[in-house]
Amino acid sequence: MKSVKVGLLGLGTVGTGVVRIVEGHQEDLSSQVGSPIVIEKVAVKNIEKTRSVDIERSKLTEDPWEVIHDPEIDVIIEVMGGVEQTKEYILEALNRGKHIVTANKDLMALYGAEIMAVAREKQCDIFYEASVAGGIPIIRTLIEGFSSDRIMKIMGIVNGTTNYILSKMSQEGASYDDVLAEAQELGYAEADPTSDVEGLDAARKMAILGSIGFRTNVDLRDVKVRGITAVSKEDILYAKRMGYEIKLLGIAERQDDEYSISVEPTMVKHSHPIAAVNGVFNAVYVYGEAVGETMFYGPGAGEMPTATSIVADLVAVIKNQKLGVNGLRAIGPYKPKKLKDDEQIAYKNYLLLQVADKAGVLSKITQVFAEYDVSLESVVQSPNASMSDVEIIIVTHNASKAAMDKVMSHFESLDVIRKVKSVYRVEG
């Protein structure tokens, strides 16, 4: 049997996992695809570096172009990261008729539509399961498992770093700064955690999921993003008292073929299964018009979970080769992009207000909500011994973002409101 030869761009944590699986599971993989799979050539930054996997030195190169231009290589696996230069490598490989498997969420969020168009033109596969939620096969599920359904909502914890931080704050009552420092020591957070804690990493993943789920081109700029840096111990405590957990959620919703996509810290009812997802784990909740509610849970990162998704994509590429359908099964975006405006985006809101402790205050506040047609689900006054003012917790019924913006603007001119301490979306 002729072997399938694979080129690997990158041999870091994930690339090492790919080599381990391909070499360690060779019998199982060969039986599935009908051919041996050979890692033919690997592009690395430093050939001399000591590695935890044995790989022939003759297969290593410091020049990625050497991998891409090798006529013997059928499939390129890209796990090197980067965007602009990596895009050049991928496009050149596609133009040479090579199939692509990548874990690069940044690349696919920014240039996915362009890359997939070239792949279709060249009848090549471009698979990117590992770019979202690590070991959870959510992309394949959206494309294949929901092929007969219409996805109405995707809601996910798609960043393990922020979920670890919020989980520890909830379970231990620790501060954001203390837990972030611990996450950095454990390797769950980067030295510069901005991409994670400001929601940018999750936004890229939601752009990918939204594009697939709604069959339209979602640009990263279409995702409204708010991170977790302002989430306080007090916010976590009040949320728990009211039966909620605070999670950084990516939320993509469809209504009458109009879409909204956001990433923001959200209060989730304890009864919702996504509220129980803790630590570095990810979970993606999908609501289909026909099937109803489903949820997918698992490790969102790590050497072996991510490598598992990559090798599963590799197997799919080779099976397509055997069937002669490479590049023919991918469903590109075919629906026009129609984003909801602020009048159409509606959800429940939680507000924590610090207000003057005197008669008539609550009446003035509720009048503001009434003025902009925002109805209230609950109002709780909470005395605070450490201040002369009092705190009021308000949860609204579904209200448009436009109406809530007007409420918040009006609050700025209301002298009885000392401070709007917190505002969160509410789900579940």
ABEGO torsion letter per residue (X at the ends): XBBBBBBBBEABAAAAAAAAAAAAAAAAAAAAAGBBBBBABBBBABAABBBABBBBAAABBABAAAAAABAABABBBBAAEEAAAAAAAAAAAAAAGBBBBBABAAAAAAAAAAAAAAAAAAGBBBBAAAABGEABBAAAAAAAAAAABBBABBBBBABAAAAAAAAAAAAAGBBAAAAAAAAAAAGABBABAAAAAAGAAAAAAAAAAAAAAAGBBBBAAABBBBBAAABBAAAAAAAAAAGBBBBBBBBBBBBGGBBBBBBBBBBBBAABAAAABBEABBBBBBBBAAAEBBBBBEBABEAAAAAAAAAAAAAAAAAAAAAGABGAABBBBABBBBBBBAAABBBBBBBBBBBBBBBGAAAAAAAAAAAAGBBBABBBBBBBAABABBBBBBBBBBBBAAAAAAAAAAAAABAABABBABBBBBBX
